[in-house]
Amino acid sequence: MKLVDFLYLQQKMLERVRFAPSPTGALHIGGLRTALFNYLYSKKNKGTFILRLEDTDQKRLVSGSEEYIEKSLKWAGITLDEGPSKGGPFGPYRQSERLRIYKEKVNLLLKSGKAYYAFDKTDTLSNLRLSYEQKGEVFKYDSSVRDNLDNSLNISQKEAEKRIKNEPYVIRIKVEKGKTKVKDLLRGEIIIDNSILDDKVLIKADGFPTYHLANVVDDYLMKITTVIRGEEWLPSLTLHKLIYNAFNWVAPKFVHLPLILKGNGKGKLSKRDAKIGGFPLFPINWKKEPGFKELGFTNSALINYLALLGWSKSSEKEIYTIDELVRDFKLSGLQKGGAKFDYEKAKWFNHQHLSLMNYDKFQSLYPDELSKLTLVYKNRTESIFDLVKGRFSLVNDFKNETDFFVDDPKEYDASIIKTLSEYNVIELITEIEKSINKNNLSNIKDELAAIAVRKKTPIKITMQILRVAIIGRLKGPDILLSLKILGKSVTLNRITSLKKFIKNNQ
């Protein structure tokens, strides 16, 4: 028994799924979601998750795409069981390295009469399409016209063998009359009359297989049990079933995922929508274009949000780790309709994940965000993190929330300064300054309240004066806890600076 057969028998009861992108550019978040659903389904069923690169369209390949796809999956926490860099018993996992296999398999179809050579010139087919368009019809290379076209169905086998040695050709599937029945687990049974289908090309003139042939052959030989892919491939489902039938192979189960839609209006989420909305479409940096990672998203939050686009859970729970998603994921929870992408909702998920993160994990993931604070505060950096961690939605916001711990305010909120000008602010600042000089910072709130009473001023004004002096703006973490970390000397220096600023600008 071959090793491949042995391994298959060992895991034949387990699910094998694949994510099969084309390395023609960056991985879109729609592709990431497809990979995620495949991964969750495989892990839920203790199965195998495979990455296969469908790189047969050589003209469209983009340098660096393959590495980018794997890097994106790794950042997202989607680990491979088999793939180009991982290896495995059913490789190779790049279609460009499997050309011999496709040639062998298509020869079986040629011998059985399920496929044929076509020698038609490009100009001939173009003129035919044009003539049909002028009549308001659509040209199909099918049973109604193939007897009058230049293909091996109309010549002897000997002549065909001679011509394929000297002329360019493609190989087409021979679609017979009748109906084809196929099932999508999400949409139910689909029955298509074969008369609406053409004899699709299986092998192109350059010798490379089309997506349709390579996809079916690879899924069969790699023992894929369930194909989970985007809705855009639903129109190809009948053709793929016909190819399985032509080989007398049992087809896998099929699930076609709904689209990710734009947040406003109708239609699929596009690059233009992302640009208008101020968010990326890629998980991580692609060339000079930042991804969600660089924008300040955690991988766990992005995965959490994408999982809930098109999948309904049975509970009210919204915040998931990837392990919890594996535990709860079911194909029955997938929705037929598209799901709208809401960037603000995605940020909300990111905020929740950051709020649940402890200091050690944040430090291990984002050491650069803490570097300045650590230099100045050393073992007190954790206290600063705990003080602000519920205040920011993006990792990149952390520095904005904590910059005042390291640097004095470079400017003051003009609108607040204008509001404070209604009061004798210099006198109030002087009172606050005296009070801090005489006392420690532990009872500063009581002192501010006492000053407010003596000067017949709302306590919120004395609090605002202190906050603007320390931070430069009203927004920020608990000011009293912040003072304890900053210390008396820094606090007094900043109060003095605000006092000078107001005097100079009165």
Secondary structure as GFF3:
##gff-version 3
##sequence-region A 1 506
A	DSSP	alpha_helix	3	11	.	.	.	ID=ss1
A	DSSP	beta_strand	16	19	.	.	.	ID=ss2
A	DSSP	alpha_helix	29	44	.	.	.	ID=ss3
A	DSSP	beta_strand	48	51	.	.	.	ID=ss4
A	DSSP	three_ten_helix	58	60	.	.	.	ID=ss5
A	DSSP	alpha_helix	65	76	.	.	.	ID=ss6
A	DSSP	three_ten_helix	95	97	.	.	.	ID=ss7
A	DSSP	alpha_helix	99	112	.	.	.	ID=ss8
A	DSSP	beta_strand	115	118	.	.	.	ID=ss9
A	DSSP	alpha_helix	122	134	.	.	.	ID=ss10
A	DSSP	three_ten_helix	146	148	.	.	.	ID=ss11
A	DSSP	three_ten_helix	152	154	.	.	.	ID=ss12
A	DSSP	alpha_helix	157	166	.	.	.	ID=ss13
A	DSSP	beta_strand	170	173	.	.	.	ID=ss14
A	DSSP	beta_strand	179	184	.	.	.	ID=ss15
A	DSSP	beta_strand	188	193	.	.	.	ID=ss16
A	DSSP	three_ten_helix	194	196	.	.	.	ID=ss17
A	DSSP	beta_strand	201	203	.	.	.	ID=ss18
A	DSSP	alpha_helix	211	221	.	.	.	ID=ss19
A	DSSP	beta_strand	226	230	.	.	.	ID=ss20
A	DSSP	three_ten_helix	231	236	.	.	.	ID=ss21
A	DSSP	alpha_helix	237	247	.	.	.	ID=ss22
A	DSSP	beta_strand	253	257	.	.	.	ID=ss23
A	DSSP	beta_strand	260	261	.	.	.	ID=ss24
A	DSSP	alpha_helix	271	277	.	.	.	ID=ss25
A	DSSP	alpha_helix	292	295	.	.	.	ID=ss26
A	DSSP	alpha_helix	299	307	.	.	.	ID=ss27
A	DSSP	alpha_helix	322	328	.	.	.	ID=ss28
A	DSSP	three_ten_helix	331	333	.	.	.	ID=ss29
A	DSSP	beta_strand	339	340	.	.	.	ID=ss30
A	DSSP	alpha_helix	343	355	.	.	.	ID=ss31
A	DSSP	alpha_helix	359	365	.	.	.	ID=ss32
A	DSSP	alpha_helix	367	377	.	.	.	ID=ss33
A	DSSP	three_ten_helix	378	380	.	.	.	ID=ss34
A	DSSP	alpha_helix	381	388	.	.	.	ID=ss35
A	DSSP	three_ten_helix	395	397	.	.	.	ID=ss36
A	DSSP	alpha_helix	398	406	.	.	.	ID=ss37
A	DSSP	alpha_helix	414	420	.	.	.	ID=ss38
A	DSSP	alpha_helix	425	438	.	.	.	ID=ss39
A	DSSP	three_ten_helix	441	443	.	.	.	ID=ss40
A	DSSP	alpha_helix	444	454	.	.	.	ID=ss41
A	DSSP	alpha_helix	459	471	.	.	.	ID=ss42
A	DSSP	alpha_helix	479	486	.	.	.	ID=ss43
A	DSSP	alpha_helix	488	505	.	.	.	ID=ss44
###
